[in-house]
Amino acid sequence: MRIPEKDIDEMVSIFKIKIDGVNEGFSMGKELKVYPVKSLSSPGVESYIFDAPEARGLACFPHIVGDTFIALNRKLSKKTAKAIINIAGLEEWIGYVVHVHVLRAGSGYMMSEALKHELGRIADIYIRPLYLKNRKKIEITYADFSQIPRGAGLAVIIPDTVATGFTLTKVLHRLAEEAHKVGSWIDTLIVYGFIADYGLERVSKEAKKLNISFTYFFALEDVAALAGNFYDMVLYGPDVSQESFKPLGAITHYNILKECINYYVPGLDQPGDWSNRQPKLFNGETWEKVNLLKHLTKSRKTVEVILKRYSTYPWFKRWHKRICKAQIKALKALEERF
């Protein structure tokens, strides 16, 4: 059952989903549409939204974990890598393309593998930023910059989940320092993954401070609205982290919303716990096996809270209830397996 357009329009109005700042999309390859985000583009900065069935699955179905999660990211990155290379002109940067693995989660986007398939050899850099217990400071606990090309401008691509942008700005500063040591500099920056509006603005400003000539953002499905806990990245819905009702609405195209709204639980964090959706994680020294149950259980409990707390609200439709129940059922089935 498809959601009626009058209901979609109601959600746009109530949650202030920002559809006006996104241009019409264009196709780049099979089942990949690219939407320029004019409201987040300026001299030296271009923002785009990628829409593909695989990205919709990752955003709307928290029960996609483990090997299925990696396979979906791999399939998606094969499409998006070609588009990124084309839009950012990476063919001109062969030999100077640097892929940054933000450990532990960033590698799950599978972009390094896809870029190597298209461009041949690229430089792989590894860095692990870690929040201290008070979450007020980030420390770099592991780094390997041995592959940085020397004496040249670099095109740097960082696949990561960007909520506040604090982690990414820390990574950028460290990378700029290490590049400077070998006579290189960041000329072009490319950020790919689930990206929130708050984080995009922060990274964009920081890139300018670092004299990065050009910055590209490639967000999956939307530029998400960031919840009050500075973690959840929402397409649309209530801010579940707040006691009082606070509507959240992402920046996206109406056509994308029209697809995602059929499956998405309003208010749910789209990337979820990206680390804990992967079967294993590289920490800089060894591979760690992941407890997939952590993400699954947390997601199910959040959907249950959304269903219980908001089902009596006038905006909450019967189809919202159906979506919530379907997601709970799928998550429970996976929980029993793990």
Order of alpha helices (4+ residues) and beta strands (2+ residues): alpha-beta-beta-beta-alpha-alpha-beta-alpha-beta-beta-beta-alpha-beta-alpha-beta-beta-beta-beta-alpha-beta-beta-alpha-alpha
